Amino acid sequence: MKNFNNNNKTERVEVMALFGYEMTPCQPLSFKRPGDVETEVTELLRTQIRFAGQAAIHIFDVLVGRERARLEFNSRDLSWHLTPVA
């Protein structure tokens, strides 16, 4: 599968997410890049948390159609970013 974020730069995005659902405390449903149309997340693959200073970064590896994407939520400033998948 190829990387959805093919420009290899972190982009700030708007995310529609479902919080407090069953065993998953947060699940991104769709995201929107500035000046682009809304993109639906088709499957949540994996979640993890990384601590950076006083912030917790919640990382969501997702499928968008057949392509992989990574969304990161910063708990300190409440921002979402689309980041390159390593």
N, C-alpha and C positions, 0 to 999 in steps of 0.2 A: 504494500500500500504506500502511496506517496503522501508527503507532508502537505496538509491543507494550507499552511502558512508558508508559501514558497518564496517569499521575499527575505526570509531569515532574519527578520526584525520583529521585536516585540511591538504589538499594536494595542492601543487602548480600545476596548470594545464595550458596547452596551449588552448586557445579558439578561434574559428572562429566565429566572430560576425558581424552582419549587423548593421551599424550605420546610423541614420537619416532616418528610414523607417516609413512612415505614422505617426501615433500618438505615436509610441514607438521609443524613441531616440536611443535605443540600444537593440538588440535582439540576444542572444547567439544561434548559429546554431549547433555547435558541440564542443566537447572538447576532449583533449587527455592527459592521465596521462603519466608520464615518463615511457618509455619502454612498453607501451600498444598501442592498436589500437585506432583509432579515434572513438568516441561515438557520435551518432547523437541525438540532442535534438528534441523530437517529439512535445512538446507543452510548451509554456511559460504560467505558472500558475499565477504568481504574481511578481511584482517588488516593491522595496522600497529602500529608501536611509537612511543610518545611518551616522552620523558625528562622527569621532574619531579624536580629535585633529584638525590638519589642513587638514586631508584627508576626502573625502566623499567616503563611501563604498556603492557601488551599489549592491543590493542583488536581485538575480533572482532565484525564485523557479520554477523549470522546471520538466517536465516528460521526462524520458528516457525509451521508451517503456511503461511499466506499473509501473515503479519505480520512486519514487521522488528523486530529487537531488537539491542541492542548490549551485549556483555559485556566487561568490562574486568578484567584480572588485574594486580594490583600486585605486582611482584617483591620489594619490600622487606618487606611484611608478609604476603605470600602470600594476600591476600584477593581475592575476586571481587565485582564490582558490576554490577548491571543499570542502565544509564544511559539517559537520554532520547536518542533519535536526532535529530540536528540536521537 
